[in-house]
Amino acid sequence: MSFMKLYLAFLLTLTIVGTKMVIGELKDKDGVCYDEWLYAQCDGTICANDCKQKKGSDAHGRCLPFNDCLCEYPCNDKNS
């Protein structure tokens, strides 16, 4: 019985880790790379401050995280 619980816990862990790895490589409908986990944590202030580092916000104000992809939207600098 305990072996089965350990096995299920192991499978669940693999599933979560695998999902994070896949989601991190997604592109939106315009082909812009983004990280789903960073999107949820990002706000307009972070986005505006890092705009010069190839980071910006998309048309919906969501932050494009710093990665190997170029920012394809103008940065919405709400603090200026």
C-alpha positions as CSV (number, residue, x, y, z in Angstrom):
1,M,0.0,0.0,0.0
2,S,2.7,2.5,0.9
3,F,4.6,1.6,-2.2
4,M,1.6,2.5,-4.3
5,K,1.4,5.9,-2.5
6,L,5.1,6.6,-3.2
7,Y,4.7,5.6,-6.8
8,L,1.7,7.9,-7.3
9,A,3.6,10.8,-5.6
10,F,6.5,10.2,-7.9
11,L,4.3,10.3,-11.0
12,L,2.6,13.5,-9.8
13,T,6.0,15.2,-9.3
14,L,7.2,14.1,-12.8
15,T,3.9,15.5,-14.2
16,I,4.3,18.9,-12.5
17,V,8.0,19.3,-13.5
18,G,7.3,18.2,-17.0
19,T,4.4,20.6,-17.3
20,K,6.5,23.5,-16.1
21,M,9.2,22.7,-18.6
22,V,6.7,22.6,-21.5
23,I,4.9,25.8,-20.4
24,G,8.1,27.7,-20.2
25,E,8.7,27.3,-23.9
26,L,5.3,28.4,-25.1
27,K,4.7,31.1,-27.6
28,D,1.6,33.2,-27.9
29,K,-0.4,33.6,-31.1
30,D,2.0,36.3,-32.4
31,G,5.0,34.0,-31.9
32,V,6.3,36.0,-28.9
33,C,8.1,33.8,-26.3
34,Y,6.8,34.0,-22.8
35,D,7.0,32.2,-19.5
36,E,3.5,31.4,-18.0
37,W,5.0,31.5,-14.5
38,L,6.6,34.9,-14.9
39,Y,3.5,36.3,-16.5
40,A,1.5,35.6,-13.3
41,Q,4.0,37.3,-11.1
42,C,4.8,40.3,-13.3
43,D,3.3,43.8,-12.9
44,G,3.5,47.0,-14.9
45,T,6.2,48.5,-12.7
46,I,8.6,45.6,-13.3
47,C,7.8,45.7,-17.0
48,A,8.5,49.5,-17.3
49,N,11.7,49.4,-15.3
50,D,13.2,46.6,-17.5
51,C,12.0,47.8,-20.8
52,K,15.5,48.8,-21.9
53,Q,16.6,45.3,-21.3
54,K,14.5,43.9,-24.1
55,K,11.6,43.5,-21.7
56,G,8.2,45.0,-22.4
57,S,4.5,44.4,-22.2
58,D,2.2,42.9,-24.8
59,A,-1.0,44.4,-26.1
60,H,-2.8,43.2,-22.9
61,G,-0.3,44.8,-20.5
62,R,1.2,41.4,-19.6
63,C,5.0,41.5,-19.1
64,L,7.3,39.8,-21.5
65,P,10.0,38.3,-19.4
66,F,13.7,38.7,-20.1
67,N,14.8,35.8,-22.3
68,D,16.4,35.2,-25.6
69,C,13.4,36.6,-27.5
70,L,13.2,40.2,-28.5
71,C,10.3,42.3,-27.3
72,E,8.0,42.6,-30.2
73,Y,5.6,45.1,-28.5
74,P,6.3,48.6,-27.4
75,C,6.7,48.9,-23.7
76,N,3.7,50.3,-21.9
77,D,5.5,52.6,-19.5
78,K,2.7,53.6,-17.1
79,N,5.1,55.3,-14.7
80,S,6.3,58.1,-17.0
